[in-house]
Amino acid sequence: MVCVLVAALLLLAPAAPSSASPATGPNAPTSGEERRARAQAAFENGRFAEAALEYEALWREGHGASDLFNAAASRFALRHYAHAVAHLESLLALPTLTPEQRGEASNLEKIARGKTVAVTLVLRSARPLATPLTVTLGTVSAFASDVRPDISKTIGPGDRTALALDPGVWRVRVDDPRFEPITLEVRVEASAPTAPQILELRARPDARALRRFALGWGAAGAVGVVTGAGLVGAGALVGGSRQSPRSPSPC
């Protein structure tokens, strides 16, 4: 399978530059071509984690679709199938792929998905979602060297979706300005089905309503202070009138 991935990786990799750009010092910026060549060498020498991180960085920085495919191939070689599926889903959503590239990506996505566990995510809210919601999935790694980026999943107005996850512990987060933050930890087992995970979405209080409440409370408090001060003053007058000295009686 790794041989197949290497062949596919080379298929989608852009041609190497004919000559290296001149270096201007040890801290000179590295070109995309040099970084891509280094990532490809890491992949071919079995350093899949290094290759994955480099290809993912290249993709985030706006490089070509081949970097995203190669990131997926690197994650597949690491058996990080959930990340491979996520990368390939994003890749297949691009309209610029050639038929050959789309076929390679579709085949690899199908294989990777077959190695994951399907976990149903259910969103519950007082009102149906009017616009999509982003859910962030992160692995809880047992080792510091196991570095995997978060996966962002956009869920449409429907309230149920199927996640393709690797066995292990996952942290599911919702950080949307419309709702209170939610974090849910999910343990995925390869040998047993995972129960549907339910996220209860609670709307954030409206900021304008909070401001009106705060202003109203402040005004009521000021009135209370004035009233209280008046009562204290009246009490002092009453007390003073009760305790005013009387004229001495004539002897």
ZADO-1210 file (C-alpha; in nm, 4 decimals, padded with zeros to 6 digits):
<atoms>
<atom x="00.0000" y="00.0000" z="00.0000" code="MET" pos="1"/>
<atom x="00.2852" y="00.2391" z="00.0760" code="VAL" pos="2"/>
<atom x="00.4266" y="00.1719" z="-00.2706" code="CYS" pos="3"/>
<atom x="00.0901" y="00.2658" z="-00.4197" code="VAL" pos="4"/>
<atom x="00.0874" y="00.5853" z="-00.2148" code="LEU" pos="5"/>
<atom x="00.4366" y="00.6766" z="-00.3269" code="VAL" pos="6"/>
<atom x="00.3339" y="00.6300" z="-00.6888" code="ALA" pos="7"/>
<atom x="00.0252" y="00.8445" z="-00.6369" code="ALA" pos="8"/>
<atom x="00.2266" y="01.1064" z="-00.4528" code="LEU" pos="9"/>
<atom x="00.4742" y="01.1303" z="-00.7383" code="LEU" pos="10"/>
<atom x="00.1839" y="01.1468" z="-00.9817" code="LEU" pos="11"/>
<atom x="00.0393" y="01.4572" z="-00.8209" code="LEU" pos="12"/>
<atom x="00.3658" y="01.6223" z="-00.7220" code="ALA" pos="13"/>
<atom x="00.4619" y="01.9193" z="-00.9387" code="PRO" pos="14"/>
<atom x="00.7802" y="01.9030" z="-01.1394" code="ALA" pos="15"/>
<atom x="01.0961" y="01.9863" z="-00.9484" code="ALA" pos="16"/>
<atom x="01.2728" y="02.3097" z="-01.0435" code="PRO" pos="17"/>
<atom x="01.5609" y="02.2761" z="-01.2881" code="SER" pos="18"/>
<atom x="01.8025" y="02.4616" z="-01.0631" code="SER" pos="19"/>
<atom x="01.8013" y="02.5489" z="-00.6965" code="ALA" pos="20"/>
<atom x="01.7552" y="02.9097" z="-00.6013" code="SER" pos="21"/>
<atom x="02.0703" y="03.0711" z="-00.4606" code="PRO" pos="22"/>
<atom x="02.0940" y="03.0770" z="-00.0812" code="ALA" pos="23"/>
<atom x="02.1589" y="03.4048" z="00.0887" code="THR" pos="24"/>
<atom x="02.2509" y="03.2703" z="00.4315" code="GLY" pos="25"/>
<atom x="02.1559" y="03.0108" z="00.6916" code="PRO" pos="26"/>
<atom x="01.8334" y="03.1969" z="00.7744" code="ASN" pos="27"/>
<atom x="01.7273" y="03.2543" z="00.4155" code="ALA" pos="28"/>
<atom x="01.3606" y="03.1761" z="00.3454" code="PRO" pos="29"/>
<atom x="01.3005" y="02.8348" z="00.1919" code="THR" pos="30"/>
<atom x="01.1001" y="02.8230" z="-00.1289" code="SER" pos="31"/>
<atom x="00.7894" y="02.6112" z="-00.1708" code="GLY" pos="32"/>
<atom x="00.9722" y="02.3883" z="-00.4181" code="GLU" pos="33"/>
<atom x="01.2525" y="02.3188" z="-00.1714" code="GLU" pos="34"/>
<atom x="01.0088" y="02.2437" z="00.1095" code="ARG" pos="35"/>
<atom x="00.8062" y="02.0192" z="-00.1181" code="ARG" pos="36"/>
<atom x="01.1184" y="01.8289" z="-00.2246" code="ALA" pos="37"/>
<atom x="01.2162" y="01.7865" z="00.1403" code="ARG" pos="38"/>
<atom x="00.8682" y="01.6577" z="00.2289" code="ALA" pos="39"/>
<atom x="00.8751" y="01.4134" z="-00.0627" code="GLN" pos="40"/>
<atom x="01.2170" y="01.2838" z="00.0486" code="ALA" pos="41"/>
<atom x="01.0850" y="01.2415" z="00.4037" code="ALA" pos="42"/>
<atom x="00.7872" y="01.0430" z="00.2718" code="PHE" pos="43"/>
<atom x="01.0009" y="00.8166" z="00.0548" code="GLU" pos="44"/>
<atom x="01.2320" y="00.7489" z="00.3518" code="ASN" pos="45"/>
<atom x="00.9457" y="00.6552" z="00.5826" code="GLY" pos="46"/>
<atom x="00.9351" y="00.9784" z="00.7861" code="ARG" pos="47"/>
<atom x="00.5651" y="01.0134" z="00.7287" code="PHE" pos="48"/>
<atom x="00.4926" y="01.2459" z="01.0223" code="ALA" pos="49"/>
<atom x="00.7487" y="01.4969" z="00.8978" code="GLU" pos="50"/>
<atom x="00.6072" y="01.4762" z="00.5469" code="ALA" pos="51"/>
<atom x="00.2490" y="01.5189" z="00.6685" code="ALA" pos="52"/>
<atom x="00.3234" y="01.8307" z="00.8718" code="LEU" pos="53"/>
<atom x="00.5173" y="01.9917" z="00.5867" code="GLU" pos="54"/>
<atom x="00.2534" y="01.9186" z="00.3245" code="TYR" pos="55"/>
<atom x="-00.0240" y="02.0433" z="00.5563" code="GLU" pos="56"/>
<atom x="00.1673" y="02.3665" z="00.6161" code="ALA" pos="57"/>
<atom x="00.2177" y="02.4138" z="00.2419" code="LEU" pos="58"/>
<atom x="-00.1547" y="02.3681" z="00.1822" code="TRP" pos="59"/>
<atom x="-00.2518" y="02.6142" z="00.4571" code="ARG" pos="60"/>
<atom x="-00.0181" y="02.8706" z="00.3044" code="GLU" pos="61"/>
<atom x="-00.2061" y="02.8582" z="-00.0237" code="GLY" pos="62"/>
<atom x="-00.0105" y="02.6127" z="-00.2314" code="HIS" pos="63"/>
<atom x="-00.1478" y="02.3594" z="-00.4797" code="GLY" pos="64"/>
<atom x="-00.3950" y="02.0740" z="-00.4501" code="ALA" pos="65"/>
<atom x="-00.1080" y="01.8257" z="-00.4811" code="SER" pos="66"/>
<atom x="00.0099" y="01.9303" z="-00.1334" code="ASP" pos="67"/>
<atom x="-00.3287" y="01.8425" z="00.0141" code="LEU" pos="68"/>
<atom x="-00.3324" y="01.5054" z="-00.1607" code="PHE" pos="69"/>
<atom x="00.0205" y="01.4312" z="-00.0422" code="ASN" pos="70"/>
<atom x="-00.0752" y="01.5341" z="00.3120" code="ALA" pos="71"/>
<atom x="-00.3604" y="01.2813" z="00.2925" code="ALA" pos="72"/>
<atom x="-00.1242" y="01.0124" z="00.1624" code="ALA" pos="73"/>
<atom x="00.1181" y="01.0845" z="00.4475" code="SER" pos="74"/>
<atom x="-00.1600" y="01.0630" z="00.7072" code="ARG" pos="75"/>
<atom x="-00.2792" y="00.7388" z="00.5478" code="PHE" pos="76"/>
<atom x="00.0718" y="00.5940" z="00.5814" code="ALA" pos="77"/>
<atom x="00.0660" y="00.6949" z="00.9510" code="LEU" pos="78"/>
<atom x="-00.2723" y="00.5190" z="00.9883" code="ARG" pos="79"/>
<atom x="-00.4330" y="00.8517" z="01.0716" code="HIS" pos="80"/>
<atom x="-00.7268" y="00.7591" z="00.8555" code="TYR" pos="81"/>
<atom x="-00.9663" y="01.0219" z="00.9913" code="ALA" pos="82"/>
<atom x="-00.7267" y="01.2964" z="00.8852" code="HIS" pos="83"/>
<atom x="-00.6753" y="01.1334" z="00.5474" code="ALA" pos="84"/>
<atom x="-01.0525" y="01.1295" z="00.4934" code="VAL" pos="85"/>
<atom x="-01.0834" y="01.4956" z="00.5990" code="ALA" pos="86"/>
<atom x="-00.8038" y="01.6045" z="00.3638" code="HIS" pos="87"/>
<atom x="-00.9480" y="01.4070" z="00.0735" code="LEU" pos="88"/>
<atom x="-01.2992" y="01.5407" z="00.1293" code="GLU" pos="89"/>
<atom x="-01.1594" y="01.8937" z="00.1060" code="SER" pos="90"/>
<atom x="-00.9619" y="01.7971" z="-00.2022" code="LEU" pos="91"/>
<atom x="-01.2603" y="01.6434" z="-00.3810" code="LEU" pos="92"/>
<atom x="-01.4589" y="01.9615" z="-00.3184" code="ALA" pos="93"/>
<atom x="-01.2179" y="02.1546" z="-00.5416" code="LEU" pos="94"/>
<atom x="-01.3472" y="02.2105" z="-00.8968" code="PRO" pos="95"/>
<atom x="-00.9978" y="02.2308" z="-01.0497" code="THR" pos="96"/>
<atom x="-00.8979" y="01.8624" z="-01.0248" code="LEU" pos="97"/>
<atom x="-00.8288" y="01.6698" z="-01.3421" code="THR" pos="98"/>
<atom x="-01.0213" y="01.3438" z="-01.3935" code="PRO" pos="99"/>
<atom x="-00.7041" y="01.1492" z="-01.3124" code="GLU" pos="100"/>
<atom x="-00.6494" y="01.3404" z="-00.9873" code="GLN" pos="101"/>
<atom x="-01.0146" y="01.3045" z="-00.8877" code="ARG" pos="102"/>
<atom x="-00.9983" y="00.9297" z="-00.9486" code="GLY" pos="103"/>
<atom x="-00.6859" y="00.8908" z="-00.7330" code="GLU" pos="104"/>
<atom x="-00.8361" y="01.0991" z="-00.4519" code="ALA" pos="105"/>
<atom x="-01.1706" y="00.9153" z="-00.4643" code="SER" pos="106"/>
<atom x="-01.0044" y="00.5731" z="-00.4469" code="ASN" pos="107"/>
<atom x="-00.7850" y="00.6687" z="-00.1534" code="LEU" pos="108"/>
<atom x="-01.0770" y="00.8350" z="00.0284" code="GLU" pos="109"/>
<atom x="-01.2857" y="00.5193" z="-00.0055" code="LYS" pos="110"/>
<atom x="-01.0059" y="00.3012" z="00.1336" code="ILE" pos="111"/>
<atom x="-00.9330" y="00.5391" z="00.4222" code="ALA" pos="112"/>
<atom x="-01.2994" y="00.5717" z="00.5186" code="ARG" pos="113"/>
<atom x="-01.3313" y="00.1948" z="00.5314" code="GLY" pos="114"/>
<atom x="-01.0660" y="00.1897" z="00.8052" code="LYS" pos="115"/>
<atom x="-01.2434" y="00.4399" z="01.0306" code="THR" pos="116"/>
<atom x="-01.5304" y="00.4014" z="01.2758" code="VAL" pos="117"/>
<atom x="-01.8561" y="00.5802" z="01.1966" code="ALA" pos="118"/>
<atom x="-01.9730" y="00.7944" z="01.4887" code="VAL" pos="119"/>
<atom x="-02.3084" y="00.9726" z="01.4718" code="THR" pos="120"/>
<atom x="-02.3136" y="01.3304" z="01.5985" code="LEU" pos="121"/>
<atom x="-02.6505" y="01.4766" z="01.6946" code="VAL" pos="122"/>
<atom x="-02.6999" y="01.8482" z="01.7489" code="LEU" pos="123"/>
<atom x="-02.9889" y="01.9584" z="01.9660" code="ARG" pos="124"/>
<atom x="-03.1019" y="02.3164" z="01.9969" code="SER" pos="125"/>
<atom x="-03.4163" y="02.5005" z="02.0968" code="ALA" pos="126"/>
<atom x="-03.4541" y="02.6214" z="01.7383" code="ARG" pos="127"/>
<atom x="-03.3365" y="02.4564" z="01.4134" code="PRO" pos="128"/>
<atom x="-03.0055" y="02.5809" z="01.2784" code="LEU" pos="129"/>
<atom x="-03.0540" y="02.8510" z="01.0161" code="ALA" pos="130"/>
<atom x="-02.6904" y="02.8493" z="00.8986" code="THR" pos="131"/>
<atom x="-02.4080" y="02.5906" z="00.9125" code="PRO" pos="132"/>
<atom x="-02.2196" y="02.5189" z="01.2331" code="LEU" pos="133"/>
<atom x="-01.8494" y="02.4303" z="01.2630" code="THR" pos="134"/>
<atom x="-01.7490" y="02.1422" z="01.4913" code="VAL" pos="135"/>
<atom x="-01.3811" y="02.0958" z="01.5776" code="THR" pos="136"/>
<atom x="-01.2442" y="01.7442" z="01.6295" code="LEU" pos="137"/>
<atom x="-00.9115" y="01.6904" z="01.8049" code="GLY" pos="138"/>
<atom x="-00.7308" y="01.3751" z="01.9106" code="THR" pos="139"/>
<atom x="-00.6202" y="01.3227" z="02.2696" code="VAL" pos="140"/>
<atom x="-00.2742" y="01.1778" z="02.1995" code="SER" pos="141"/>
<atom x="-00.0952" y="00.9482" z="02.4408" code="ALA" pos="142"/>
<atom x="00.2477" y="01.0608" z="02.3176" code="PHE" pos="143"/>
<atom x="00.3895" y="01.4093" z="02.2665" code="ALA" pos="144"/>
<atom x="00.5335" y="01.2997" z="01.9327" code="SER" pos="145"/>
<atom x="00.1855" y="01.2148" z="01.7992" code="ASP" pos="146"/>
<atom x="00.1044" y="01.5549" z="01.6497" code="VAL" pos="147"/>
<atom x="-00.2198" y="01.5772" z="01.4538" code="ARG" pos="148"/>
<atom x="-00.3981" y="01.8960" z="01.3505" code="PRO" pos="149"/>
<atom x="-00.7575" y="01.9576" z="01.4460" code="ASP" pos="150"/>
<atom x="-01.0263" y="01.8601" z="01.1980" code="ILE" pos="151"/>
<atom x="-01.3013" y="02.1122" z="01.1266" code="SER" pos="152"/>
<atom x="-01.6372" y="01.9742" z="01.0212" code="LYS" pos="153"/>
<atom x="-01.9087" y="02.2031" z="00.8882" code="THR" pos="154"/>
<atom x="-02.2572" y="02.0766" z="00.9637" code="ILE" pos="155"/>
<atom x="-02.5511" y="02.2137" z="00.7688" code="GLY" pos="156"/>
<atom x="-02.8954" y="02.3035" z="00.8978" code="PRO" pos="157"/>
<atom x="-02.9658" y="01.9319" z="00.9502" code="GLY" pos="158"/>
<atom x="-02.9119" y="01.8155" z="01.3086" code="ASP" pos="159"/>
<atom x="-02.7305" y="01.4848" z="01.2471" code="ARG" pos="160"/>
<atom x="-02.4072" y="01.3848" z="01.0742" code="THR" pos="161"/>
<atom x="-02.1724" y="01.0855" z="01.0565" code="ALA" pos="162"/>
<atom x="-01.8091" y="01.1331" z="01.1576" code="LEU" pos="163"/>
<atom x="-01.5296" y="00.9050" z="01.0332" code="ALA" pos="164"/>
<atom x="-01.2947" y="00.8676" z="01.3328" code="LEU" pos="165"/>
<atom x="-00.9972" y="00.6521" z="01.4236" code="ASP" pos="166"/>
<atom x="-01.0106" y="00.4409" z="01.7400" code="PRO" pos="167"/>
<atom x="-00.8941" y="00.6415" z="02.0402" code="GLY" pos="168"/>
<atom x="-01.0048" y="00.9414" z="02.2411" code="VAL" pos="169"/>
<atom x="-01.1393" y="01.2461" z="02.0603" code="TRP" pos="170"/>
<atom x="-01.2370" y="01.5884" z="02.1867" code="ARG" pos="171"/>
<atom x="-01.5373" y="01.7426" z="02.0113" code="VAL" pos="172"/>
<atom x="-01.5717" y="02.1200" z="02.0486" code="ARG" pos="173"/>
<atom x="-01.8220" y="02.3817" z="01.9437" code="VAL" pos="174"/>
<atom x="-01.7097" y="02.7445" z="01.9669" code="ASP" pos="175"/>
<atom x="-01.9742" y="02.9412" z="01.7833" code="ASP" pos="176"/>
<atom x="-02.0723" y="03.2987" z="01.8763" code="PRO" pos="177"/>
<atom x="-02.4377" y="03.1963" z="01.8677" code="ARG" pos="178"/>
<atom x="-02.4015" y="02.9262" z="02.1360" code="PHE" pos="179"/>
<atom x="-02.2324" y="02.8607" z="02.4659" code="GLU" pos="180"/>
<atom x="-01.8971" y="02.6781" z="02.4209" code="PRO" pos="181"/>
<atom x="-01.9220" y="02.2977" z="02.4402" code="ILE" pos="182"/>
<atom x="-01.6490" y="02.0342" z="02.4820" code="THR" pos="183"/>
<atom x="-01.7293" y="01.6645" z="02.4659" code="LEU" pos="184"/>
<atom x="-01.4801" y="01.3793" z="02.5041" code="GLU" pos="185"/>
<atom x="-01.5558" y="01.0685" z="02.2990" code="VAL" pos="186"/>
<atom x="-01.3849" y="00.7292" z="02.3241" code="ARG" pos="187"/>
<atom x="-01.3986" y="00.5384" z="01.9967" code="VAL" pos="188"/>
<atom x="-01.3479" y="00.1619" z="02.0030" code="GLU" pos="189"/>
<atom x="-01.2612" y="-00.0447" z="01.6970" code="ALA" pos="190"/>
<atom x="-01.4382" y="-00.3555" z="01.8274" code="SER" pos="191"/>
<atom x="-01.7615" y="-00.1985" z="01.9526" code="ALA" pos="192"/>
<atom x="-02.0004" y="00.0570" z="01.8051" code="PRO" pos="193"/>
<atom x="-01.9870" y="00.4054" z="01.9535" code="THR" pos="194"/>
<atom x="-02.3156" y="00.5442" z="02.0828" code="ALA" pos="195"/>
<atom x="-02.4459" y="00.8570" z="01.9105" code="PRO" pos="196"/>
<atom x="-02.2891" y="01.1670" z="02.0604" code="GLN" pos="197"/>
<atom x="-02.5335" y="01.4432" z="02.1514" code="ILE" pos="198"/>
<atom x="-02.4362" y="01.8088" z="02.1666" code="LEU" pos="199"/>
<atom x="-02.6887" y="02.0269" z="02.3464" code="GLU" pos="200"/>
<atom x="-02.6623" y="02.3741" z="02.1933" code="LEU" pos="201"/>
<atom x="-02.7570" y="02.6532" z="02.4315" code="ARG" pos="202"/>
<atom x="-02.7955" y="02.9997" z="02.2827" code="ALA" pos="203"/>
<atom x="-02.5742" y="03.2741" z="02.4204" code="ARG" pos="204"/>
<atom x="-02.7605" y="03.5603" z="02.5919" code="PRO" pos="205"/>
<atom x="-02.8077" y="03.8506" z="02.3574" code="ASP" pos="206"/>
<atom x="-02.5455" y="04.1171" z="02.4278" code="ALA" pos="207"/>
<atom x="-02.7944" y="04.4007" z="02.3811" code="ARG" pos="208"/>
<atom x="-03.0332" y="04.2450" z="02.6330" code="ALA" pos="209"/>
<atom x="-02.7471" y="04.2083" z="02.8797" code="LEU" pos="210"/>
<atom x="-02.6553" y="04.5757" z="02.8353" code="ARG" pos="211"/>
<atom x="-03.0154" y="04.6835" z="02.8888" code="ARG" pos="212"/>
<atom x="-03.0342" y="04.4673" z="03.1995" code="PHE" pos="213"/>
<atom x="-02.7102" y="04.6097" z="03.3345" code="ALA" pos="214"/>
<atom x="-02.8209" y="04.9677" z="03.2694" code="LEU" pos="215"/>
<atom x="-03.1591" y="04.9028" z="03.4262" code="GLY" pos="216"/>
<atom x="-02.9969" y="04.7431" z="03.7284" code="TRP" pos="217"/>
<atom x="-02.7606" y="05.0382" z="03.7629" code="GLY" pos="218"/>
<atom x="-03.0463" y="05.2888" z="03.7500" code="ALA" pos="219"/>
<atom x="-03.2495" y="05.0885" z="04.0020" code="ALA" pos="220"/>
<atom x="-02.9461" y="05.0655" z="04.2257" code="GLY" pos="221"/>
<atom x="-02.8923" y="05.4408" z="04.2118" code="ALA" pos="222"/>
<atom x="-03.2548" y="05.5001" z="04.3053" code="VAL" pos="223"/>
<atom x="-03.2185" y="05.2543" z="04.5889" code="GLY" pos="224"/>
<atom x="-02.9102" y="05.4320" z="04.7181" code="VAL" pos="225"/>
<atom x="-03.0861" y="05.7686" z="04.7094" code="VAL" pos="226"/>
<atom x="-03.3938" y="05.6242" z="04.8773" code="THR" pos="227"/>
<atom x="-03.1826" y="05.4523" z="05.1365" code="GLY" pos="228"/>
<atom x="-02.9930" y="05.7694" z="05.2071" code="ALA" pos="229"/>
<atom x="-03.3221" y="05.9539" z="05.2472" code="GLY" pos="230"/>
<atom x="-03.4481" y="05.6916" z="05.4895" code="LEU" pos="231"/>
<atom x="-03.1281" y="05.7109" z="05.6899" code="VAL" pos="232"/>
<atom x="-03.1556" y="06.0909" z="05.6994" code="GLY" pos="233"/>
<atom x="-03.5201" y="06.0761" z="05.8037" code="ALA" pos="234"/>
<atom x="-03.4315" y="05.8243" z="06.0696" code="GLY" pos="235"/>
<atom x="-03.1621" y="06.0506" z="06.2020" code="ALA" pos="236"/>
<atom x="-03.4064" y="06.3404" z="06.2187" code="LEU" pos="237"/>
<atom x="-03.6646" y="06.1310" z="06.3959" code="VAL" pos="238"/>
<atom x="-03.4067" y="05.9946" z="06.6330" code="GLY" pos="239"/>
<atom x="-03.2724" y="06.3436" z="06.6913" code="GLY" pos="240"/>
<atom x="-03.6157" y="06.4752" z="06.7679" code="SER" pos="241"/>
<atom x="-03.6694" y="06.2010" z="07.0197" code="ARG" pos="242"/>
<atom x="-03.3386" y="06.2577" z="07.1900" code="GLN" pos="243"/>
<atom x="-03.3299" y="06.6443" z="07.1875" code="SER" pos="244"/>
<atom x="-03.2486" y="06.7841" z="07.5328" code="PRO" pos="245"/>
<atom x="-03.5361" y="06.9328" z="07.7269" code="ARG" pos="246"/>
<atom x="-03.5172" y="07.2609" z="07.9118" code="SER" pos="247"/>
<atom x="-03.4191" y="07.2113" z="08.2725" code="PRO" pos="248"/>
<atom x="-03.7094" y="07.2303" z="08.5145" code="SER" pos="249"/>
<atom x="-03.7106" y="07.5349" z="08.7344" code="PRO" pos="250"/>
<atom x="-03.5878" y="07.4601" z="09.0790" code="CYS" pos="251"/>
</atoms>
